[in-house]
Amino acid sequence: MLNDRSSLLSLLETRRSGTPREFAGAGPSAGQLERILTIAARTPDHGKLFPWRFVTVADDQRDALAELLLKALAADVPDATAAHREKEVNFAHYAGQLVVLVSAPIANHKIPLWEQELSCGAAGMNLLHAANALGFAGGWLTGRRAYSETVRSAFCEAGERIAGFIFIGRPEHALEERQRPPLATVSRAWQPPES
Ligand SMILES: Cc1cc2nc3c(=O)[nH]c(=O)nc-3n(C[C@H](O)[C@H](O)[C@H](O)COP(=O)(O)O)c2cc1C
């Protein structure tokens, strides 16, 4: 648990995502989950539109999720193999807490859709930070299932879409660092155009 500013900086400098299929054991308690989602909801958004939703999937709903993913697979990939179906069932049963992050923009609003979608991404990142600060790892996944209409309509209202399946759990193994871009490749000083 974080208790001072330097540990916050250290968390930000070292945090990384986990691989949900390698999570083991229990996810956050109900109280921890509420705290994580409350932090995720403290996210910048232009116009106080709160254009995102968090849909939690209970442990005892995982079989229903598997059934839904299999239905989506049959609809979207008619020649799916047994291995493909097994992957969906496994996904539905990854350990930890599953939160489906939903982008819920207000259509035809003066705040551009792009900004509303950016805020949804920021909410997802905030959720990951909160999970990390409480000692868990998060893993944000999309893939075909996130774009399936069968899955979308089971989690979203009209005009909404799935931004990601975020699992919050405990990795079985220590997480290895991944490649990060050299700062100079993603950051530069602005050069004003010559007039
Ligand atoms: C919108 C979004 C969707 C993603 N979907 C997947 C995915 O389907 N499969 C996957 O392996 N990683 C996916 N990732 C990448 C991981 O969630 C994660 O960002 C990456 O492993 C490294 O994260 P880290 O910087 O937190 O360590 C996605 C990331 C984002 C932001």
The ligand as an SDF file (V2000), in Angstrom:
LIG
                    3D

 31 33  0  0  0  0  0  0  0  0999 V2000
   -6.9570   -0.4080  -25.4260 C   0  0  0  0  0  0  0  0  0  0  0  0
   -5.9630   -1.5010  -25.1580 C   0  0  0  0  0  0  0  0  0  0  0  0
   -6.2330   -2.7920  -25.5670 C   0  0  0  0  0  0  0  0  0  0  0  0
   -5.3260   -3.8220  -25.3580 C   0  0  0  0  0  0  0  0  0  0  0  0
   -5.6240   -5.0940  -25.7650 N   0  0  0  0  0  0  0  0  0  0  0  0
   -4.7330   -6.0750  -25.5700 C   0  0  0  0  0  0  0  0  0  0  0  0
   -5.0340   -7.4010  -25.9620 C   0  0  0  0  0  0  0  0  0  0  0  0
   -6.1220   -7.7050  -26.4530 O   0  0  0  0  0  0  0  0  0  0  0  0
   -4.0720   -8.3520  -25.7750 N   0  0  0  0  0  0  0  0  0  0  0  0
   -2.8610   -8.0550  -25.2020 C   0  0  0  0  0  0  0  0  0  0  0  0
   -2.0410   -8.9570  -25.0400 O   0  0  0  0  0  0  0  0  0  0  0  0
   -2.5680   -6.8040  -24.7920 N   0  0  0  0  0  0  0  0  0  0  0  0
   -3.4730   -5.8250  -24.9600 C   0  0  0  0  0  0  0  0  0  0  0  0
   -3.1730   -4.5500  -24.5460 N   0  0  0  0  0  0  0  0  0  0  0  0
   -1.8420   -4.2740  -23.9420 C   0  0  0  0  0  0  0  0  0  0  0  0
   -1.7760   -4.5640  -22.4600 C   0  0  0  0  0  0  0  0  0  0  0  0
   -2.9820   -4.2800  -21.7690 O   0  0  0  0  0  0  0  0  0  0  0  0
   -0.7140   -3.7360  -21.7810 C   0  0  0  0  0  0  0  0  0  0  0  0
   -0.9530   -2.3820  -22.0970 O   0  0  0  0  0  0  0  0  0  0  0  0
    0.6660   -4.0900  -22.2000 C   0  0  0  0  0  0  0  0  0  0  0  0
    0.8620   -5.4450  -21.9570 O   0  0  0  0  0  0  0  0  0  0  0  0
    1.7570   -3.3170  -21.4210 C   0  0  0  0  0  0  0  0  0  0  0  0
    1.2740   -2.5830  -20.4080 O   0  0  0  0  0  0  0  0  0  0  0  0
    2.1110   -1.8920  -19.2630 P   0  0  0  0  0  0  0  0  0  0  0  0
    2.7210   -0.6830  -19.8410 O   0  0  0  0  0  0  0  0  0  0  0  0
    1.0550   -1.5630  -18.2580 O   0  0  0  0  0  0  0  0  0  0  0  0
    3.0830   -2.8690  -18.7390 O   0  0  0  0  0  0  0  0  0  0  0  0
   -4.0940   -3.5340  -24.7120 C   0  0  0  0  0  0  0  0  0  0  0  0
   -3.8340   -2.2290  -24.2560 C   0  0  0  0  0  0  0  0  0  0  0  0
   -4.7570   -1.2330  -24.4720 C   0  0  0  0  0  0  0  0  0  0  0  0
   -4.4560    0.1580  -23.9590 C   0  0  0  0  0  0  0  0  0  0  0  0
  1  2  1  0
  2  3  1  0
  2 30  2  0
  3  4  2  0
  4  5  1  0
  4 28  1  0
  5  6  2  0
  6  7  1  0
  6 13  1  0
  7  8  2  0
  7  9  1  0
  9 10  1  0
 10 11  2  0
 10 12  1  0
 12 13  2  0
 13 14  1  0
 14 15  1  0
 14 28  1  0
 15 16  1  0
 16 17  1  0
 16 18  1  0
 18 19  1  0
 18 20  1  0
 20 21  1  0
 20 22  1  0
 22 23  1  0
 23 24  1  0
 24 25  2  0
 24 26  1  0
 24 27  1  0
 28 29  2  0
 29 30  1  0
 30 31  1  0
M  END
$$$$
